[in-house]
Every structure is written in structure tokens, then in C-alpha cells.
Amino acid sequence: MQKAFRQKTMIETFKDTYKTLFSKLTLSIWVVATLLTVLSGPFGTFEEMTSVQLAIYWTSVTTSSILLGYLAYALTRCTLGFEETTLSRMMAGTLGTFFIATDVFALSHWVYDFADGPSYLSLLGWVGFVFFSVILGRFMFSQAIEKNAQENRSSPIQIVVPTPSETSPEPRLFQRLPSGAHGRVYRLSANDHFVHVRTETGEHKIRMRLRDAILEMDGVDGVCVHRSHWVPLDVMVSVRKASGKISVVLNNGEVVPVSRKYRENVDAQKLPECSSDVGSAAKVQSEASAL
């Protein structure tokens, strides 16, 4: 019973090891190794063999070497388990070197009768160097991947919320303003054939219609509070009522008059009422009265 279980375990181990035999990576290695050896003809095979013999010989060598390399790993797993340790790598490297060196020596001297082929000891040295180099490369590559995965797991995920200026382009109206005159817009006010653009850098005069200027305030939510005034919603802070008239107070201290026609636009914002600074309102209100 125990013997049958061990046989089943060995068969499963071999299947698991050889399941990547036809993977893209293995096939790529086989193709590259075959082409390089056929074209270069190492160990004197280029001078001693014809092109057809070179192709057959080195295709046989690379194919059998890959199969024997898998065999070395399968036997190591059957003996020491699937865990990659220094001992398992040494065992796989030693078995692989012995198997492949013996295979190449047999193919050279007994199958293809390559009289000037390398000695068995030199083959052991060359194959051992290549095989252990591959094992070392695999180990370093896997360590680098594992280290990178650990760093990704340990690093906190930082969610950066972009500011509106990072996600939204500036309004087209800014292209009409002088260089350096951009920034927060507090209001657009019409005066004859001109629009006064009040920003945090000052007030700028543009020759255009108010409704065209409003259309060019892309991405900025605002409302008309008067036929001559348009105000962004985010600068309104409160409402001032005095002598039957209503005005909206902006966060820069200005007070903009609200006409009856557009009062519902202001009421919809549900702004708190507050006392007004008359001095701040003078400029905007005097402009409105002149319109």
C-alpha cells in the first residue's frame, strides 16, 4: 500500500515538473540554444561536420539536454520536496551536469562518431558551469520578484485626490486675459460693449458680449444675478437685504446687486443673510446703476 502511494506521488511529481516543458519560455530557450549552437558549431563541430550534420547533432543535444534537465529537477523534488533550498539547487545542478555531460559524450563518441569531440571531464566542467549559472540566474530572478512583491504589499496605498486645476482645463475666457491675470473669477459684469472680468489679480476689460463670456467660462458653475452680472456659485457667501433690495455678498468682500428677474437664481442657493459692508458694495453697485 505504501509502495503504491509512493509510486503515485512520484508520478504526480514528474507530471508537475514536466508540465512546463512546452511553455513559451522553454520552447524559446530551445530554439535560441539550437540556433546558436548550429551556427557557431562549438567544440570543433563546425570544422568536422557538414551543415546537415550540425543541425541534426546540435538539435539532438539541446533537446536531450532540456529533457535531462527536467529529469534532474523531478528527481530532486521526489527526494527533497518542492521547496527551493540551497541543497535542492545543488542536487539538481549536480544531477543535471552528470546527465547532460554523459548524454553529450555518448552522442559525440558513440552515435555520431565525432573522434575529436571533447573529453568527458571537459564536458563535465562546461556543462556544470552552464547548468549552475542557469540555476543561479533563476534564483536571483525569483528573489528579485519576491522582494518587489513584498515591497508592494508593505507600501501603503496612497490615494491622491487631484485638485480641480489638475483635472479641468482653464476656462477659454482666460485666453483673452493678459498673461499672469488668471486665477479665481469673482464675477463677470457687462458695460456697453465690454465685459469686466473680476479675478483675484484685479479687474480686466474685454470687448465682447456678456453671454459669450459666460459660454467661455467652461467648467465653472455660476448664475446670472442681474442682467449685467454673472457670479460663480463658489464665491457667494451670503445675501444682503436692505430697503427692499437684495444683493449677494462675495467672498472677496464685494456686493453684487440682484434684480427681481434673477432673484430665484440666488434664492435657489439658500445663502444665509448677513449685514453688508457698504464700502465694498459701492463699486459694483455703482457700475450696475450705470448700465
Helices and strands as residue ranges (DSSP letters): H 2-18, H 24-40, H 45-48, H 51-80, H 86-106, I 107-111, H 120-154, H 164-167, G 172-176, E 185-191, E 194-199, E 202-207, H 210-215, E 222-226, E 229-232, G 233-235, E 236-242, E 245-250, E 255-258, G 260-262, H 263-267, H 278-290
